[in-house]
C-alpha cells in the first residue's frame, strides 16, 4: 500500500523549534512546551493534514516508513521577461530553486502535519526523498510507503 496525495498551496517551513518550561504558580512543573518559531505555518500544516486524511483513513502506521515529498514552488517574477515577454522565462533563469526555503525545513513542517494523521511519530521515517522544483501550481506531492 502506498499513500499518495497533493497538497495545494505555498509550502511553508516549520522554522526552528522553541522550548520553554511550563510553570504553575511560578514553579516549574517538570514539563516543557515546544512550539514552532514560524506561526504562519499553521495554515500549511492544516492543508497537508487535511489532504492526508482525505487520502488515508486507516489506523496510524506504526512501522518503518519511506517518505517522498516533491515541493513545488512558484518562480520569482524576476525569472520572467517584461513588456511583450511577460510570462516568457528569461534565458539564464535557474532550472531548480536554489534559494530559501531549504527542503529540510519544508519537510519538517510537512512531517509534523502528518504525525497523528498518518503515522504515530515522524521518527518512523527511515527513508526520505526530498525534492524542490518550480511549478505553476505550488504545493507538495507526498508519497508514503510503509516498509
Secondary structure, 3 states (H helix, E strand, C coil): CEEEEEEECCCCCCCCEEEEEEEECCEEEEEEEEEECCHHHHHHHHHHHHHHHHHCCCCCECCCEEEEEEEEECCCHHHECCHHHCCCECCCCCCCCCCCCCHHHHHHHHHHHHECCCECCHHHEEEEEEEEEECCCCEEEEEEEEC
